[in-house]
Amino acid sequence: MLLRVDFNVPLDKSYQITDDTRMRAAVPTLNYILNNGGAAILMSHLGRPEDKLLPDGSINVEKFTLRHLVPHLSELLGRPVQFCPEFVGDEAAKMAAALQPGEVLLLENTRFLKGESKGDEALARQLAEMGDAYVNDAFGSAHRAHASTTTVAQFFGPEAKGFGFLMNDELENANRVLNNPERPLTAIVGGAKVSDKIQLLDRMLDFVDNLLIGGGMAYTFIKAQGGQVGKSLVEEDKLELALRLVEKAKAKGVLLLLPEDSLFADQFDNGAAIQTASSAEAPEGWMGLDIGPKARTAFSEVIAQSKTLLWNGPMGVFEMPNFAEGTKLIAESLAKATANGAFSLVGGGDSVAAVNQMGLDDQVSYVSTGGGAMLELLEGKVLPGVKAIQE
């Protein structure tokens, strides 16, 4: 069984895994295959080795090899994991052919070959020859039309390809928000830039009841409406777009809520001087780095009244403890609403990091493992990795 997983996990300087969430998420699918008489040939990327070549133009194998993951994966599965130092080739083919039921083979980083990101058909054909079935359980890579996520699927008939449990859960939970939400439906969108989430914001206004906007992107909206935002992050070329989105919200009857007040700092530093002021009346030369107390109350009240919740992006610079309170409150509010019967989906790397840091990941309905993939799905795009299985 050829299985695409997403083991793109963070490593420290000693190549120790610092967050194994994505590896643990693949375990149910792996165990199902292994416990039902199958053998698993695993494919994954790790980082972006093609962007970080050594001075001589070669790949930094030590930094990006999947060999570092073998001990922990063996521990998670409770069985030894074999490792192949190549992605495709004679050795990979030989090791794959020798696998016995219940055995696991982890192939080298898919991105060590340029054909991977190009969706190369010849590379995909070599992959397909190693397995008698193909399962995609890598939701975090489903928005990439790569050889191992998309092209390879064309070499398997409908009965010999499918989704793993993780991929299925991701799609089901996203569809619950997109296609069958209990209302009111509230989306909380944060992060630094409007430009990163233009399509998401525009799409949200077509189906949400409430849209709460925080993070750095809020100041583009506030300035567009005549507010004084000091040195807060603003995308000057997106001011007209922000106004169009505000008008669209009014036309659609959507409550678009911006932070009434903010925590302003005199510099971008956790030790900066801080003062709270109206978001539209920033002290000159100061920058907004978190939503303020009034905004937190207003946002939490809307969340408490909602039946379906979607959160993508932090409310401030939550990596700095002094500007993390707004993001923490959103996470806590989602947990409370979930306990009261709401359905809550957290999608996007920073939002996921926030709920994980606070230990609230098991107190919301679903935490997505795919930042970019979930974003594109919520924007209404068809994911190549999904389409390839469904065709």
N, C-alpha and C positions, 0 to 999 in steps of 0.2 A: 504494500500500500504506500503510494507516494503521498506525503502529507506536507502541505505548506503551512508552517506555523509562523508566528511573529515573536521571535526571541530577541528583538531589538531592545535589549535591556541596558540600563546604565551600569558602567563599571568604574571602580575607583582606580587610582594610580597603580595599585597592585593587582589589577584585573579581577578584583572581587566584585560580585554582583551586589549593588546597593538597593535594588528594588526588583524583586522577582515576580511582580504581579502578572506580567504577560506570560511567563513560563507556567505559573500555577494555573492560569486560565486555560491552558492547552491540555492539562492533565486529564480531565474527564474524557475528551475525545481519544487521547492516546491510550488510556486504560481500556476503553471500550474496544478499540482495535486489538490490543494485545491480549485481552482476556477472552476474546472471541476467536482466537486462533490465527490472528493476523500478525504480520511483521511490519514495522514502521520505518520508512525511509524519510527522514526529516529534512526539510529545506527552510532556511531562514536567512535574512540579511542581518547585519549588525553595523550600525552607523553608516557613514558615507565615505568609505575608503577611496572612492574615485575622486572625491574632492580634496583629499588630504594625502597626496602622493609624497613619497620621500624625494629629496633633492635629485636623485638619479632617475626619477620618474617611475619608480617601482612602488608597489603597494606596501604599506606598513602592516605586514602580516601579524606581527606580535600584538599590535594594538587592536586589530579587527578580527582576529581568528575566533571562530566559534569553539575552538578547543577549550577556551576558558570556562565554557558553560557545562562541559561534560560532567564534572564531579557533582554539581548541584542538581543537574537533570537526573543523574543516576539516583541521587538521594530522594528526589521528588517522586520518582517512579518505583523506587524500591527494587531496582534491577540494574545490571550494568548497561552502559550505553557505549556502543562502538563509535569511533570517530574516523571519518575519511578526510584526509588533508587536501582533497580536491572536490570540486562541485560536480563536474562531469569528467569522464575520461575512463581509461582502462581500469584503473584501480577502483573507482567508484562503481563501475559496472560489475566488477568481480565481487566486491564486498556486498553489493545489493543482491546479486544472484545467490550468494552463499547464506543469506539470512534464513534463519529457521523461525517457525511460529513463536511469537512472544519476544522476539529480539528487536532491538532498536539500533538504527544507524543514523548518525547525525552527519550530514554533508557539510563541507566547508562553506563559508560565507558566499551567498549567491552573487553578491556585488563584486566579488573578485574577478568576475568575467564581464566585459563591457556589453556583451550580448544580452545580459539580464535586463538592464534598464531600457534597452532598445526593443524588448519583446521579440528577440531573435527566434525565428522559427526553427532553424537547425539546432540551436541549443535546446529549445523546448522539446524537439523530437528525441534528442539524446536522453533527456530527463524521462520522457514518457516510456522509453524502452526499459527503464529500470523497474517500473511498477505495473501491476495489472489493474490498478484503480487509482483515482486521484481524488483527494479530499482537500478542500481549502478551508482552513480554520484560522487564517491570518486576516482578521478584519482590519487591523491597523495598516495593512498594505493593500486592501481591496480597491483603493482608489488609484493604484498604480497598474498601468497596462504592461507589466513586466513578463518575462518569459515564464517564471515560476509561479506567478499569480494569475495569469490570464491565458497566454498563448498555449501553454501546455495542455489546457483543458480541451482544446480542439482535437486532440489525439485520442480522446476517450468518448465512448458513446454515453447516452443519457443514463444508462444503468450502471456505468462504471465511474461516475463522478458525482460529487455532492459536497454539501457543507458539513463542517464539523459542528459540535454542540455550541461552541463559543460564537462562531459566525452566525448560526441560527438564532441564538439568543440576542445578539446585537441587532440583527435585522428585525426580529419580532418586537423588541422594545422600542426601537426607533419608529416602526410602523404604528405602534400603539399611540405614540405622540402625534405622528403625522396624519394618520388616517382614521383613528377611532378614539380621540381624546374625550375624557369626561370633562365638562366645563364647569367653571372657568379654567382656561388654559393660559398659564403665565410663562413667558420666557424671560430669563434673566441673562443678559448679554453684557460681558465686560471685556477687558483687554485694552491694549494700548491704542490701536488704530482702527478707525472706521474702514479704511481701505482694505484691511484684512478680512472684514466681515460684511462688506457691502451687500453681497448676494444673500447672505444669511438674514440680515436685517430686513431687506426688501421682501424676501420670502416669508419671514415671520409675520409681517403685517397682513399677509393674505389669510392667515388662519389662527392667529392667537387672539386672545381677549385683552391681555395686558403685556406690554413690553417694557421691562425695566432695564435701563441702560446705565452702567457704571464704568469704572476704570477710566483710563486716559481718553478713550473715545468720547466720553460724555462732554468734554470741554469743546470739541468741535461743534456739537449741537448747541451748547450754551452760547458760544461766541456767535454762531450763525443767527441766533435770535437776539443779538445785541448785548449779550453779557460781557462783563470785563473779567477775563480769566487769568490775568497776570502772565506768568511764564509757563503756565500749564501747557501740556502737549496739545497742539492744535494742528490739524492738516488744513492749511489755508485753501488748498485746491479742492477740498471736499465740503466747503461751507454751503454751497448751493445744493449739493446732494443731500446734506443733512436737513436743509429746509424742505426739500421735496419729500423726504421720508416723514417729516413732521406733518406735512400736509396730507400725505397718504394715510397716516394714522388717523387723522381727523375724519377723512372721507370714509374710512373703513369702520369708524367707531371703535378704534383700538385705543386703550389708555396707554400713552407713551409717557413713561415717568422717568425724569432725569433727577439726579441728586439735588435736593434743595440746598444743602450745605456740604462743605468739604473740609477736610484737613489740609491746610496749606503749609508748605515748608519753605524755608528760605534757601534751601539747596537740596539736591538729590542725594540724601544721606540719612541713615537711620538716626544719627545724632543731631540732625538739623533742628533749628528752632521751629516750633509748630504753633499754629493758631487756627481756630475754627471760624469760618466766615461763610456767608452766602456764596454759593458756587458761582453766581453771576456778579459778585462784588469782591473779587480777589484782591488782596493787598498787592500793590504794585511791586513787581519783581519776584513775587512768590509763586509757587507751583502747587497744584492740587495733586496729592498722592494717595488719597483715600476718601471715601464718602463719609460725611459727617453724621452726628447723632440724629438729627432730624430726618435725614435721608434713610438711615438705617431703620428707624421706626416706621417710616412710610413704606419702605420696601418690604419689611417683615409683615406689615399688616396686609398688604396685597397677597403675599405668599400664603399667609394663614387662611385666606379666604378662597384659595385656589384648589382645584381638584386634580389638575395635571400640571406638572412643573418641569421645565427644561432649563438647565443652567450651563452656560458656556462662557467662561472667562471670568477672571477675578475683578473685584471692585476697586482694587488699588494695588500698590506695590507690596504685595503680601509677603514677598521674600524678606522685607524689612519688618521686624516685629512691631515697630511703632506705627506702621501703616497697614497692618494686617486685620484690624478689628472689623472693618466692613466686610471683608471676604469671609471671616470667621462667622459673622452674624448670618450671612446668607446660608452658609453650610448648616448652622444650627437651626435656622428657620426651616430649611428644607427637611431636616430630620424630624422636627416637631410636626410639620404638615404631613409627612409620611406616616408618622405614628397615629395621626388623626384620620388616616384613610386616603390621603392623596397619593397619586403615582408620581414619582420623581425620577428624572433621568439626568445624570451628570455626564456631559460629554465635552472633551477638550482637556489637553494636558494639564494646564494650570489649575482648572477646577478640580480635576481628579486628584492632583497633588494636594490641594487644600483639604478635601474630605479625607484623604488618606492620612495626612499629617495630624488631623484632629481626631482620628480614630472613628470617624462617622461613616466610613464607607459601607458598613453593614446596616446603617440606619436610614439609607435612602434606597429607593426601589431598584435602581440599576446604575452601575458605574461603567461607562464605556471604556474599552481598552484602546480605542482608535480615535485620536484627535482629528487629524486631517480627513480620515475616512468618514467619521461621524459628521464633521462639518459639511462635507460635500453631499452626504446623504440628506441632511437637513436642508441643504440649499436646493434640493430637488433634483440633483444630478444622478445619473445612472452610474454605479460603480463598475468599472471594467471587470474586476474579480468576481463580482456577483453575476453580471451579465453572462460571463463565460460559462458559468455552471448552469444557468437557466436556459441557455440556448440549446 
